Amino acid sequence: MMGQQAVPQDQRHPANSATAVMRFARLWLVALMVFGPLAASAQVARLPALKVDLNQTSVSGLSSGGYMAVQFHVANSAIVKGAGVVAGGPYFCARDDQNIATTVCSCTGLTSCQPDQAAQAVPDLIKRTAQNEQQNTIDPTKNLAADRVWLFTGSVDSVVPPPVMNALETYYKNYLPAANIAFVKNIAAEHAMPTDFFGNACNFRGDPFINNCKFDAAGALLEWIYGSLKAKNSGALTGRFIEFDQAEFLPDPTSHGMWQTGWVYVPAACEQTAQCRVHVVFHGCKQYPGYAYAQGPQGRFGDTFVKNTGYNRWADTNNLVVLYPQANAMNVGTRLPRTNPNGCWDWWGYDDAAYATKAGRQMAAVRKMVERLAATTPPQPPPPPAQFCGQAANIDHVSANRAYTWFSLLYFARGSNDFLGFSGATQTTLKETAPGTYRRVTSCT
């Protein structure tokens, strides 16, 4: 009727909303019985032992991964022979201060950026390096003297501007000859990993932070570190990608800025008789597997960096194992108010005050991964976990990953999909009948 205001349907019949929820719940239960859980946790492999030459290890990285590569190089110089850094900065640049990290070492903060101050800080950073060396928290810096370092700064990089990379060059010159440093800074690249085959226009800033600059940065840095290499494989790769469990190297990794799994590319020859070397690659911010990226697998970033930055083509023909550890976002950090919402590596201390030393959680985890690849015997199988049986509130079962919930309205046991009720406060007893599978029971006796 004209002039009469329509009343929203859910106000005319308040029961309709609840009825709709119950109807959806029944459909949800049927779907679970027919199709199983929405996302079964995939089985991941253990990182293999491949007998790589530990003393031929090298590192590289982009952005926060560039900072991580520098940290790992300086702290583990006894085994690392070279580094490639794209849009990173000097060791300990942030000085355990998130504000310095975002206004001096990068232009990612809310206040004005002053990248020229990075050069002014280099003498203090060298002093801090010496202090860490004296305290045996990093390897002796004399190990750096024969290393080879490859640097890249895009001339239009607005995130880590060229002055920050200039400061890194100055820092490295304190430890190794200028002739051992290659510095590419004549390409009009924005903040991204440069390739010759994949990504956005070279001067574009944005996802996936991989740009086609018609320049093979991965190949250039590997050849600088290792010397003349065989031509890269331009066809189908002969090796295999292995997704491995990072929790073996850092318990509860997602609580410390690392993803549950990492990746390694293993050329076929490295699984047979050849002794290989390992190159560790640290991705940048907003490149961790769970980052929302429409063009990635299942709408996530996934393995986009792992498979599209050019390293594997060179590895395939040059007996190089490529290790890709993976970071993770942390909206609630372990050292509040510092946070890590973009899945960066810890180069400013969001998780760990010892982040730039061998004892740093992420640093130690990656070192253990490299040592595993260098091991001569396969890893021993882990002991079987103790099976759980006990009573708790549904919400506590969810927190312990024994159950899951749909919008805090419906609760289900993980693995079996047993219905646990409508309230997180409801007490239920769950028994683990197989790894990761829980059934609702009346008691544990």
Secondary structure, 3 states (H helix, E strand, C coil): CCCCCCCCHHHHCCHHHHHHHHHHHHHHHHHHHHHCCCCCCCCCECCCCCCCCHHHEEEEEECHHHHHHHHHHHHCCCCEEEEEEECCCCCCCCCCCHHHHHHCCCCCCCCCCCCCHHHHHHHHHHHHHHHHHHCCCCCCHHHHHHCEEEEECCCCCCCCCHHHHHHHHHHHHCCCCHHHEEEECCCCCCCCEEECCCCEECCCCCCCCEEECCCCHHHHHHHHHHCCCCCCCCCCCCCEEEEEEHHHCCCCHHHHCECCEEEEEECHHHHCCCCCEEEEEECCCCCCCCCECCCCHHHECCCHHHHCCCHHHHHHHCCEEEEECCECCECCCCCCCCCECCCCCCCCCCCCCCCCCCCCHHHHHHHHHHHHHHCCCCCCCCCCCCCCEEEEEHHHHHHCCCEEEECCCEEEECECCCEEECCCCCEEEEEEEECCEEEEECCCC
